[in-house]
Amino acid sequence: MKKEPIHRSSGNVFADLGFAAEEAENLRVRTELMIALKSYIKAQRWTQQEAARHFGVAQPRISEIFQGKIGLFTVDKLIKLLAHVGQQVSVKVSDKAA
């Protein structure tokens, strides 16, 4: 069996998979926000139904977060969900590493 060469990651799995730079960055940010939401819910030890009540959404929306259905959420919506429960989102802009 021929071994495939190993390539160093760019730090963004979506870019590594061939997404355009802008889309890859958007997907990366949405992923980080979804992970933050899941972590927050788990830390609170909420069921999905309890989380839905606290976030002011229907339970299926929480399920979609846990299933990683990234295409169903915008950055704006994810930030609003986090802010709804008192979480602060920070944005850091920097030059891309060479």
C-alpha positions in Angstrom: 0.0 0.0 0.0 1.3 3.4 -1.0 1.5 5.9 1.8 0.1 9.3 1.2 2.4 12.2 2.0 1.7 14.0 5.3 1.1 17.8 4.9 1.3 20.3 7.7 -2.0 21.9 8.6 -2.6 25.5 7.8 -4.4 25.8 11.2 -7.8 25.8 9.5 -9.1 22.4 8.6 -11.6 24.0 6.2 -8.8 25.6 4.2 -6.9 22.3 4.3 -10.0 20.7 2.7 -9.9 23.2 -0.1 -12.6 25.7 0.8 -11.9 29.3 -0.4 -10.1 31.4 2.2 -13.2 33.5 3.0 -15.5 30.5 3.4 -12.9 28.6 5.4 -12.5 31.4 7.9 -16.2 31.8 8.3 -16.6 28.0 8.9 -13.7 28.1 11.4 -15.4 31.0 13.4 -18.8 29.3 13.3 -17.2 26.1 14.5 -15.5 27.8 17.5 -18.8 29.5 18.4 -20.7 26.2 18.2 -18.1 24.5 20.4 -18.5 27.3 22.9 -22.2 26.9 23.0 -22.0 23.1 23.5 -19.4 23.6 26.2 -21.5 26.1 28.0 -24.6 23.9 27.9 -22.6 20.9 29.2 -21.1 23.0 31.9 -24.6 24.0 33.0 -25.6 20.4 32.9 -28.7 21.3 31.0 -30.8 19.0 28.9 -31.4 20.1 25.4 -34.9 21.2 26.5 -33.6 23.2 29.4 -30.9 24.8 27.1 -33.6 25.7 24.6 -35.6 27.5 27.3 -32.6 29.4 28.5 -31.5 30.4 24.9 -35.1 31.3 23.9 -35.2 28.8 21.0 -36.9 25.6 20.1 -35.2 22.3 21.3 -34.5 21.2 17.7 -32.1 24.2 17.3 -30.1 23.0 20.3 -30.0 19.5 18.8 -28.7 21.0 15.5 -25.9 22.6 17.5 -25.0 19.3 19.1 -25.1 17.5 15.7 -22.7 20.1 14.3 -25.1 21.3 11.6 -22.9 24.3 10.9 -24.7 25.3 7.7 -27.9 26.1 9.6 -26.2 28.8 11.7 -24.7 32.2 10.9 -22.0 33.9 13.0 -24.6 36.5 13.9 -27.1 33.9 15.2 -24.4 32.0 17.2 -23.2 35.3 18.9 -26.8 36.2 19.7 -27.3 32.8 21.4 -24.2 33.2 23.5 -25.1 36.8 24.4 -28.6 35.7 25.4 -27.1 33.7 28.3 -24.6 36.4 29.3 -21.6 35.1 27.4 -19.2 37.7 25.9 -17.7 37.0 22.5 -14.4 38.6 21.6 -13.0 39.1 18.1 -9.3 39.2 17.4 -8.1 40.2 14.0 -4.5 39.5 13.0 -2.3 39.0 9.9 -2.3 35.4 8.7 0.8 33.6 9.8 3.3 33.1 6.9 
